Amino acid sequence: MTVTARGRSGGGAGMEEKCDAPGLGFLGLDRMRVLLPPLRLPEKLSASRTLRTHLFTNYRMRKVRDSSRWLIPLWVSIWVFIASLIYLRMSYQAVEKRRELLAIMCDDRARMLQDQLNVSMNHLQALAILVSTFHHSKTPSAIDQKTFAWYAERTAFERPLTSGVAYGVKVTHAEREQFERQQGWSIKKMYSSKTKKQSQGPGNAEDAEVREPAEEYAPVIFAQDAYKHVISFDLLSGADDRDNVLRARESGKGVLTAPFKLLNNRLGVISTYAVYKYELPPNARPQERIQAAIGYLGGIFDIEALVDKSLHQLAGKQSIMVNVYDTTNEKPISMYGSNDTGSGMCKVTLNFGDPTRKHEMHCRFIQSPPWPWLAITTSIGIFVIGLLVGYIIYATAKRIARVEDDFQEMSLLKKRAEDADIAKSQFLATVSHEIRTPMNGVLGMLQMLMDTDLDTTQQDYVRTAQASGKALVSLINEVLDQAKIESGKLELEAVPFDLRTVCDDILSLFCGKAQEKGLELAVFVSDQVPQTLIGDPGRIRQIITNLVGNSIKFTEKGHIYLTVHVVEEIMHCLEVETGTQYANTLSGYPVANRKRSWENFRLFSRELNSSEMPFATSASDSISLIISVEDTGVGIPSDAQSRVFTPFMQVGPSIARIHGGTGIGLSISKCLVGLMKGEIGFASKPQVGSTFTFTAVLTRAHSSVNENKSSEFKGINALVVDHRPVRAKVTKYHLQRLGVHNELTTDLDQYISKINCGSQIAKLVLIDKETWLKESHSLPLLVTKLRNKDQPDSTKLFLLENPKSSVKSNSHIFREYNLNVIMKPLRASMLQVSLQRALGGIDKLHCRNGVVGNSILGSLLRKKQIIVVDDNIVNLKVAAGALKKYGAEVTCADSGKKAITLLKPPHSFDACFMDIQMPEMDGFEATRRIRVMERDLNEQIERGEAPPECAGVRQWRTPILAMTADVIQATHEQCLKSEMDGYVSKPFEGEQLYREVARFFLNQDQVQ
């Protein structure tokens, strides 16, 4: 069995190797191998271990077979019992659910039936009020039979469940004779002996018998046309009808009769309402209601039609059988449906408004209940699962012995794989250290050689060798960064830094290449960006350097423009240049639309709420920056844009052949941007150019120090003459950094007229070379006006020279107009030196190539005693030479033991640079021992037993800075654990050593 370690494929670097030769293809070192000897056990020990394992396995297998004879039947019986319980439980739940569903459906139908009956009864009560108002309260009456019948027919739609209505008036025996003369007919009995035998309903009025004398009568005077044959019938002549009338007038509510057959042979009931001569209070006594009664209104309800309509409205997927009964008497009377008394009945009590009569609704499903398939399948499934679980347990127990053997074997293989991984990590550290150590000597010696007097050819050779060495170191850094990213061990620092200085340094780095190609290189940082930020300046420098380097590599004409803004400016300000118009670019060449490079950023998505924006809270210390690099190069083909950020991928083979490169720079930049909680994107147009943009979330540095503006330029006014707004904006930005108040102009004639009017003349006039050639007719007049003014100090003229122009070819212009030339790209330090030299602030002999000498930088290190500890003689010479340039006095030690002897407190050294990997004693151990000695001395100082050399010292601590070629995070963490104060990676430069050690001398009270 082999274990492989796979490297990233791409560029021919991916490969697979066995665990005893770990893959190193991602380093491009395919021929190097780290061989690990295979781990072998002694033969006797291996044989004894194998025999013991085999015997133990056979014993376990016999035990498993003996147990299975009685465990399997028991297991099956248990799961049969469990499946049966599940089936019974689920069947019971299904029956209960069906019963609940039937109860809900029956209750819905009962409620619908009651609601519809109540609506019709309310309309009958309204009709009774109508009769009372227009018949009894009017003299003469406003209603007759014809009017009542017509109104009843027209309003029948409001009473769809009533088949007819009739009204009977209250007549006493004394009023009978006069009433019969008025009506023209005699009061009849409702039921004669003949009709009562034939039907339960009243007969014809012509054949009916005259009502015998009685104390009170209730003859029908109005009726619907369908029932006008009941006119003249006395409602009190029938036993049931008399009972309903008496109950209705005593209660003041509608009362119902027992079910009877209607003329259509369907069952129905009559609802009777009493009509009063005046409105009674709700709590009126029965005697008061009897005396106030003047008539009775009856309505006939077709119960079967009522129930059919309700069932039709609530028809569902499952049909149910509905029966309605009148249960007032002991023997229920069926009002609807069949007399079905089957099982599964659900009973619901009905309330039709008459408390003396009781009604019920009986419901049941028409279809028989289905088979409980869910219970059946679930119980069977549980049983099958139980059998499968038993089989799995049985098979697992059977294979435990074999698995234990496999586990022992895999443990050995795992140990070998871990050893291979450790070997790979050690190889990375070793290769990095062994390459960086000699490269430190090569680059250091080349730098020291550059400081000597060399002719032009020799300087060119040295620069070429130095550039090649730096390219090799850069390649190693990129490969190691890619390895860190893949292993997830890349971390960021959080230190204060000046982003404007970082951008200037990057421009200085590419200044030579830009001038060789004739490219215009510029940087602009918005005023909204704080002077000091907290973040990882090295990684930000790496990202911008990679983007600018790619732009210079693929650009042959035009410009490269680096801009830095705060995200709020892009979100809320529309004046940020996007380069969509040719005239609004740095060089006048067309560029890709910058907005397209960030349009897919989640930060700018309109779907986000303001609370989700990282800059939503103004009080937060976090600040989001957006950094863009714009070029006018060849652009990226459309088919290659999708793989721009893929590691080890080039746009095409011709690009790799012409421009070179490893293809991992953008991939590393994307990962670094992600660590900074930002995003990266680009916009590119073939043969036009590309714009790469990324965001980064940094922290504001709390500092009471104002922006570092040179005080020597305060009060000086400058005039910038440039016809390109973007380029003029860049010049204005650098002048403002120096504290120079400036003014922009593109119309020279207008400015000359101001001079003629006596306006204040600028102390400095900066004219772009391209504008000078374009405005050649006006500029000589401007120069003459400025020189003719009677001023103690004449105006200084500066020509901003483009890198594509030759200074020698235009030397006659400089001599004629006495111009000071400033070569682009503009940087604050270079511009400061040029202005100081023109104004007489710096001796020209101390300026070389526009850079201030080392006197300012070396002021902090002058006469400082610094010890350098390294076992490599070349590294000692490089470090000592670099520090001596800044005025330091350097002592060298070639071992950790000598360093301990020299740094035994008290001593005279101010700082120490110590290598980590040294023979006999490494830098970590030497630092720990030095710190122990310092702690002992500090304890003596606290007790007042310090030697005379420590007089006035509160605490003794010598700054110790690590010098190492290991750039992995583990080494950095180990430096901090060993109480080192800083970290310098090889190969280093003199300025890097100065920056690391100078911060300890800013406040002498902190270092003794």
C-alpha positions, 0 to 999 in steps of 0.5 A, spaced: 500 500 500 502 506 498 501 513 500 501 519 494 503 526 495 500 530 490 502 537 488 498 542 484 498 541 477 499 546 472 505 549 468 508 542 468 509 542 475 504 537 478 506 530 479 505 524 484 510 520 488 510 515 493 510 516 501 518 515 501 519 520 496 514 526 497 512 530 491 516 537 490 514 538 483 510 545 486 517 547 487 520 546 480 525 541 483 523 535 480 530 532 481 530 532 488 528 527 493 528 526 500 528 519 501 526 516 508 528 509 510 522 504 510 520 502 517 521 495 519 520 491 525 524 485 527 523 478 524 522 475 530 517 480 533 513 481 527 512 473 527 510 473 534 505 479 533 502 475 527 501 469 531 498 472 537 493 476 532 491 470 529 489 466 535 485 472 538 481 472 531 480 465 531 477 465 538 473 471 537 470 468 531 468 461 535 465 466 540 461 469 535 458 463 532 456 460 538 452 466 540 448 466 534 445 460 535 440 463 540 441 470 539 438 470 532 431 467 534 431 471 540 432 477 535 427 476 530 422 475 536 423 481 539 422 485 532 416 481 530 413 484 537 415 491 536 412 491 529 406 488 531 405 494 537 407 499 531 401 496 527 396 496 532 398 503 534 398 506 527 391 502 526 388 505 532 391 512 530 388 512 523 381 510 526 381 516 531 383 520 525 377 518 521 372 519 527 375 526 528 374 527 520 367 525 520 366 529 527 368 535 523 364 534 517 358 533 521 359 539 525 360 543 519 354 541 516 350 542 522 352 549 523 350 550 515 343 548 516 342 552 523 345 558 519 340 557 513 334 556 517 336 562 522 336 566 516 330 564 513 326 565 520 329 572 521 326 574 514 319 571 517 320 575 523 321 581 518 315 580 515 311 580 521 313 587 523 311 589 516 304 586 517 304 590 524 306 596 521 302 597 515 296 593 517 294 594 524 297 601 525 294 604 518 286 606 518 284 603 513 289 598 512 295 598 507 295 591 506 290 586 503 290 579 500 292 581 493 298 586 496 300 581 501 301 575 496 304 579 491 309 582 496 310 574 498 312 572 491 317 578 490 321 577 496 321 569 496 328 569 494 330 572 501 326 566 504 329 560 499 327 555 504 320 557 505 315 554 501 309 559 503 307 564 508 300 566 511 298 571 517 292 570 522 289 575 526 287 575 533 279 575 533 275 575 540 268 572 540 265 578 541 268 581 534 267 575 530 260 577 527 263 584 525 269 581 523 265 576 518 261 581 515 267 585 513 271 579 510 265 576 507 266 569 509 265 565 516 271 562 520 272 555 518 275 549 522 282 547 520 281 540 520 274 537 519 273 529 521 273 528 514 279 531 512 283 529 518 282 522 516 285 523 509 291 528 510 294 531 516 294 538 512 288 543 512 282 541 507 279 546 502 275 552 505 269 551 501 268 544 504 270 546 511 266 546 517 264 553 520 268 554 526 264 553 533 263 558 538 270 559 542 273 565 546 278 567 541 279 565 534 285 566 529 283 566 522 288 566 516 286 573 512 293 573 508 296 567 505 301 566 499 298 564 492 300 557 493 296 557 500 291 561 499 286 556 500 287 556 508 284 563 508 278 563 513 281 557 517 282 558 524 289 557 527 286 555 534 282 550 531 287 544 531 291 542 537 298 542 534 297 549 531 293 552 537 299 549 542 304 553 537 300 559 537 300 560 544 307 558 545 309 563 540 305 569 543 307 567 550 315 567 548 315 572 543 320 567 539 319 563 533 316 556 535 316 550 530 311 544 529 312 537 529 314 534 522 308 533 517 308 532 510 307 537 505 302 538 499 309 535 495 309 529 500 315 532 503 317 533 510 316 540 513 315 544 519 311 550 520 315 556 524 310 561 528 311 568 530 306 572 534 305 580 532 304 585 537 300 591 537 306 595 540 314 593 542 315 590 548 321 590 552 325 583 552 323 582 559 316 582 558 311 577 562 307 572 558 301 575 560 303 582 558 305 578 551 298 575 551 294 581 551 299 585 546 298 580 541 294 582 535 296 576 530 300 570 528 305 569 522 306 562 520 312 560 515 312 553 512 319 550 511 321 544 507 326 540 511 329 536 505 330 541 501 334 545 506 338 539 508 340 538 501 342 545 499 347 544 505 350 538 503 351 540 496 354 546 499 359 542 503 360 536 498 367 534 499 372 528 496 369 523 501 361 523 501 358 522 508 350 519 509 346 525 513 340 523 517 336 529 521 331 527 527 326 530 531 328 527 538 323 531 542 319 525 544 321 518 546 321 516 539 325 520 534 321 522 528 326 522 521 326 529 518 331 527 513 334 521 510 333 513 512 333 510 519 340 508 518 343 505 525 349 502 522 356 503 526 360 509 526 355 514 527 357 521 529 351 525 533 351 532 533 345 536 536 341 542 532 339 548 535 333 551 530 331 556 535 325 553 539 327 551 546 321 546 546 323 542 540 330 538 540 333 535 533 339 531 532 344 530 526 347 523 525 352 522 520 357 516 517 361 515 511 358 512 506 364 508 504 367 503 508 374 504 511 380 503 507 386 498 509 391 501 514 396 500 508 401 505 512 401 501 518 402 495 514 408 498 510 411 501 516 410 495 521 413 491 515 419 496 514 420 496 521 421 489 521 425 488 515 430 494 518 430 490 525 433 484 521 438 488 517 440 491 523 441 484 526 445 482 520 449 488 520 451 487 528 452 480 526 457 481 520 460 487 524 462 482 530 464 477 525 469 482 522 472 485 528 478 481 528 480 482 521 479 490 522 483 490 528 489 487 524 487 492 518 488 497 523 495 495 526 497 495 518 494 502 517 497 505 523 504 503 520 502 506 514 500 512 517 506 513 521 510 513 514 505 518 511 506 523 517 514 522 517 513 523 509 509 530 510 514 532 516 520 531 511 516 535 506 516 541 511 523 540 513 525 540 505 521 546 504 524 550 510 531 547 508 531 549 501 528 556 503 534 557 508 539 554 503 538 558 497 536 565 501 543 565 505 547 565 499 543 570 495 543 574 501 551 575 500 550 575 493 545 581 493 548 584 499 555 584 496 552 587 489 549 593 493 556 594 496 559 594 489 554 599 487 556 604 492 563 604 489 566 608 483 564 604 477 564 606 470 557 605 466 559 598 463 560 596 470 554 599 473 550 596 468 553 589 469 552 590 477 544 592 476 543 586 471 546 581 476 542 584 482 536 584 478 537 577 476 538 575 484 532 579 486 527 575 480 530 569 483 528 571 490 521 573 488 520 567 485 522 563 491 517 567 495 511 566 490 512 559 490 513 559 498 507 563 499 503 558 494 505 553 499 503 557 505 496 558 502 495 551 500 496 549 507 492 554 510 498 557 514 498 564 511 497 570 516 497 577 516 500 582 520 497 588 524 502 594 524 502 601 523 504 604 516 503 609 511 500 607 505 502 613 501 509 611 502 508 604 500 505 607 493 511 611 492 516 606 494 512 601 488 513 607 483 520 607 485 521 600 484 518 600 477 521 607 475 527 604 471 522 599 467 517 605 465 522 609 463 525 604 458 519 603 455 517 610 455 511 609 459 507 614 464 507 612 471 503 615 476 499 614 483 494 618 486 491 617 493 485 620 496 485 625 501 480 621 505 485 615 506 488 616 513 495 618 513 497 612 518 493 605 517 494 599 521 494 592 517 500 588 513 504 593 509 508 587 506 502 584 503 499 590 500 506 592 497 506 585 494 499 585 491 500 592 488 507 590 486 504 584 482 499 588 479 503 594 477 509 589 475 504 585 470 501 592 467 508 594 465 510 587 463 504 587 458 504 595 456 508 598 450 505 605 450 501 609 454 501 609 462 500 605 468 495 609 473 495 607 481 489 610 485 487 609 492 480 611 494 475 610 500 469 605 498 465 611 500 467 615 495 466 610 490 459 609 493 457 616 494 461 620 489 460 620 481 466 625 480 471 619 481 474 618 474 472 612 470 477 613 464 471 612 459 473 618 455 480 618 452 481 626 454 480 624 461 485 619 462 493 620 464 496 619 457 490 620 453 490 613 450 483 609 451 482 605 457 478 599 460 472 602 464 474 602 471 467 601 473 466 594 470 472 591 475 468 592 481 461 591 478 461 584 481 463 586 488 458 584 493 460 590 497 457 594 491 451 590 490 444 594 491 441 588 494 445 589 501 442 593 506 446 599 509 447 595 515 451 590 512 456 595 509 463 594 512 463 602 512 456 603 515 458 605 522 462 611 522 464 610 529 468 604 527 475 604 526 475 599 520 476 603 513 475 600 506 479 602 501 479 600 494 485 600 490 485 600 482 491 599 477 490 602 470 494 600 464 493 601 456 497 595 455 495 589 450 489 587 454 486 580 456 483 576 451 475 574 452 477 567 452 482 567 457 479 572 462 476 566 466 482 563 468 486 569 470 486 567 477 488 560 476 495 558 479 500 556 474 496 558 468 498 563 463 494 567 458 497 563 452 503 559 450 506 566 446 505 570 452 509 565 457 514 565 451 515 573 450 514 575 457 515 570 462 513 569 469 510 563 473 503 565 473 501 564 480 502 572 482 494 573 481 492 567 484 496 569 490 494 576 490 487 574 490 488 569 496 491 575 500 485 580 498 481 575 501 485 575 508 484 582 508 476 581 507 476 584 500 475 582 493 478 583 487 476 584 480 478 586 473 476 589 467 479 588 460 479 590 453 483 587 448 488 592 445 485 597 449 488 595 456 486 592 463 484 595 470 485 591 476 481 593 482 481 590 489 478 592 496 481 591 503 479 592 510 484 596 514 484 599 521 485 607 522 491 608 527 489 613 533 495 618 532 495 625 535 500 627 530 498 631 523 499 629 516 507 629 515 507 635 511 514 639 510 514 645 514 519 649 509 514 649 503 508 652 507 506 659 505 509 657 498 504 658 492 505 653 486 501 654 479 500 647 475 500 648 467 497 641 464 491 640 459 490 633 462 486 634 468 488 627 471 495 628 470 494 635 473 490 632 479 496 627 480 501 633 480 497 637 485 496 631 490 504 630 490 504 638 492 499 638 497 503 632 501 509 637 501 504 643 504 504 647 497 498 651 496 497 650 488 493 652 483 491 648 476 490 652 469 489 650 462 488 657 459 495 660 459 492 667 456 487 668 462 493 667 467 497 672 463 492 677 463 491 676 471 499 677 471 498 684 467 493 686 472 498 685 478 495 679 481 500 675 486 505 671 482 506 663 484 513 662 487 513 655 483 510 654 476 510 646 474 509 645 466 508 638 463 512 637 457 507 635 453 503 642 455 509 646 453 510 643 446 502 644 445 502 651 448 509 653 445 506 660 443 504 662 449 509 659 454 515 664 452 510 670 453 508 667 460 516 666 462 517 673 460 512 676 464 514 672 470 522 674 469 520 681 468 516 682 475 520 686 480 521 681 486 527 679 490 526 672 489 524 670 481 519 665 480 522 658 479 520 654 473 519 646 473 518 642 467 515 635 468 519 631 463 515 625 460 520 618 460 519 618 453 522 624 451 530 625 452 532 631 456 539 631 451 534 633 445 531 638 449 537 641 452 537 648 448 530 649 451 532 648 458 538 653 457 534 658 454 528 659 459 533 656 465 528 651 467 529 645 472 527 638 470 523 633 474 523 626 471 517 622 472 514 618 475 513 623 481 514 621 488 513 626 494 521 625 496 523 626 489 519 632 488 521 635 495 529 634 493 527 637 487 524 643 490 529 644 495 535 644 490 531 649 486 530 654 492 537 653 495 535 649 501 540 643 499 547 643 496 547 640 489 553 636 491 550 632 496 544 630 491 545 624 487 540 622 482 535 626 485 535 623 492 537 625 499 544 623 502 544 618 508 545 624 513 538 624 515 537 617 515 543 615 519 542 620 524 538 615 528 544 610 528 550 614 528 555 612 534 550 606 535 553 600 538 550 594 534 552 587 534 551 582 528 551 575 530 552 570 524 556 564 522 556 566 515 562 570 514 559 573 507 552 575 511 556 578 517 560 583 511 553 585 508 550 586 514 556 590 517 557 594 511 549 596 510 549 598 518 555 602 517 552 606 511 548 609 516 553 611 521 553 605 526 559 602 529 558 594 528 561 588 532 561 581 529 560 575 532 560 568 528 557 564 534 551 564 539 556 563 545 560 569 543 554 573 542 552 571 550 559 573 552 559 580 549 551 581 551 552 579 558 549 585 562 552 590 563 555 592 556 555 597 551 551 595 545 545 598 543 542 593 539 543 586 536 542 582 529 542 575 530 542 569 525 537 563 527 540 557 524 547 557 527 552 551 529 553 549 536 547 554 539 542 557 535 539 564 535 533 562 539 537 558 545 542 564 545 536 569 546 533 565 551 540 565 555 541 573 554 534 574 557 535 570 563 541 574 564 537 581 563 532 578 568 537 577 573 540 584 572 533 587 573 532 584 579 538 586 582 536 593 579 530 593 583 533 591 590 538 596 589 544 592 588 546 594 581 553 595 578 555 602 577 555 601 570 547 601 571 546 607 574 540 611 572 537 605 568 530 603 570 530 596 566 535 593 562 533 590 555 537 590 549 533 589 542 534 583 539 532 582 531 532 575 528 536 574 521 533 568 518 532 565 511 526 561 514 520 565 512 515 560 514 510 562 520 512 557 525 519 561 525 516 567 526 512 565 532 518 561 535 522 568 534 516 571 539 516 565 544 524 566 544 523 574 546 526 576 540 524 584 538 523 583 531 524 579 524 528 580 518 528 575 512 534 574 508 536 576 503 535 583 506 537 590 504 540 596 508 534 600 508 530 594 511 535 593 517 535 600 518 527 601 519 527 595 523 532 597 528 531 605 528 524 604 531 528 602 538 532 609 538 526 614 536 525 614 544 531 613 548 528 612 554 525 605 552 532 602 550 538 602 555 
